[in-house]
Amino acid sequence: MTTTPHHHHAYLWLGHGDVLVKPGDAQRRPTHPEFRSAQVMPLECADWLLKPAARIEATFHTPEDGADWYAAQIARHAALFTGTYAPPADRRKTVRILAAGEDRVGGWWVTGNRFLSVGVVACSPHRVRPEYGCPQRQ
């Protein structure tokens, strides 16, 4: 099993797609006063780390565990994908991405004009936003 000095937090959002597009996307930005309490996914995947720790679905200390969770979420929501489309869940690629300290995120429009966001976000530190601290459970 591969271990890394950092870890990843898992996030999931399934909601109506109307809240993702302008002009109604202001709550998705960290500068908005309702950002932390808004249930919608943020615009930038690193911004998940600014949300309350209660939004964390799981925490992974190995890339393999994070990759397994990512693939499991895609499988869990498979019935929501339209037609014959199935998103890729290449475990080896996901393990490589997470082992490098990167995020593995996917977002798909699904039935009912909804959007599914599945993300495994690096923490301690984040490569793009190293100034972001890790969410703390209270």
C-alpha angles and dihedrals in degrees: 000000000000116000127195132193090240131056138213134231122213123225132183131186129177116175148129112302095225091080092059099063132072136298090027097049098087092107088061091068121085091226092063113098092229095047097106094048097039111108093210122100117261123251093243120045093225088059089073084079089065092057121091114282089242087076091065110107094192142338124230129198095184129053090227093060091048091049091050092052092048092051092044091055092052090049092046091056097038093115090062095061113099125239117338094327116127120174118236117261101180101173096195092052091047092050090052092049094049093043088057089057094252132131124257109208136162133181128188139176107236137180120311094033088286131140126222119205120188118181141171104193125196119237136184087061123000110216096225098033106031089162091067113098123216116268111257123217112230 
